[in-house]
């Protein structure tokens, strides 16, 4: 995927932790809905393949708890959500609301590889009790772990005027 310059162009300040967390909460709500719909579709497909009676029996026996295939599908769907937004416009829906954007230093969109690195390192940041995000409070450029590891930056852009 070729990188393209994002609009608007210019020098923008780094996004602070408060805006990051607000956008994350907004995206959390959207992703929760997306994962619920995906799980429902997965279960419907599963029921069509194995049948309603067998599905009911497996569910009551607890055999479908912790389904590794469902977990994998959900992880890929979640990555697909973020990768599409980050590589196309640099903004998820939550980031659009809070006027922040992920980009390269030259103002271009990040690559799919950078999106994968951001995604994986941000999960690690959260698993470390949010330390990777808190890091942005102490970094001079307000970078979190996934910003540094993916060689990208999160900037605050001006609101669009109609």
SULVEN-V563500 format. One record per residue. N is the residue number from 1. PSI is psi in radians with two decimals (none if undefined). Layout:
n: {N;N}
psi: {PSI;PSI}
//
This chain:
n: {1;2;3;4;5;6;7;8;9;10;11;12;13;14;15;16;17;18;19;20;21;22;23;24;25;26;27;28;29;30;31;32;33;34;35;36;37;38;39;40;41;42;43;44;45;46;47;48;49;50;51;52;53;54;55;56;57;58;59;60;61;62;63;64;65;66;67;68;69;70;71;72;73;74;75;76;77;78;79;80;81;82;83;84;85;86;87;88;89;90;91;92;93;94;95;96;97;98;99;100;101;102;103;104;105;106;107;108;109;110;111;112;113;114;115;116;117;118;119;120;121;122;123;124;125;126;127;128;129;130;131;132;133;134;135;136;137;138;139;140;141;142;143;144;145;146;147;148;149;150;151;152;153;154;155;156;157;158;159;160;161;162}
psi: {2.24;2.56;2.47;2.67;2.39;2.64;2.47;2.76;2.74;-3.12;2.09;2.61;2.72;2.54;2.40;3.00;-0.65;-0.81;-0.69;-0.85;-0.67;-0.79;-0.68;-0.72;-0.77;-0.82;-0.55;-0.77;-0.77;-0.76;-0.60;-0.80;-0.75;-0.74;-0.57;-0.80;-0.74;-0.74;-0.71;-0.78;-0.73;-0.80;-0.63;-0.74;-0.76;-0.73;-0.63;-0.56;-0.83;-0.19;2.67;-0.73;-0.80;-0.65;-0.77;-0.75;-0.76;-0.66;-0.80;-0.53;-0.15;0.22;-0.33;0.00;2.35;0.66;1.98;-0.53;-0.75;-0.76;-0.72;-0.78;-0.78;-0.68;-0.75;-0.68;-0.75;-0.78;-0.74;-0.70;-0.94;-0.74;-0.75;-0.86;-0.82;-0.71;-0.37;-1.06;-0.13;0.04;2.28;3.10;-0.69;-0.65;-0.60;-0.75;-0.69;0.19;0.83;2.73;2.50;2.37;2.97;2.94;-0.50;0.09;0.15;2.86;2.69;2.76;2.95;-0.66;-0.77;-0.67;-0.73;-0.77;-0.80;-0.80;-0.89;-0.74;-0.56;-0.60;-0.77;-0.68;-0.76;-0.69;-0.41;0.66;0.60;0.17;-0.63;-0.52;-0.73;-0.48;-0.56;-0.37;-0.45;-0.29;2.36;-0.56;0.16;0.66;2.48;3.08;-0.76;-0.45;-0.83;-0.78;-0.60;0.02;0.83;3.05;2.63;2.08;2.70;2.11;2.72;2.66;2.54;2.40;2.37;none}
//
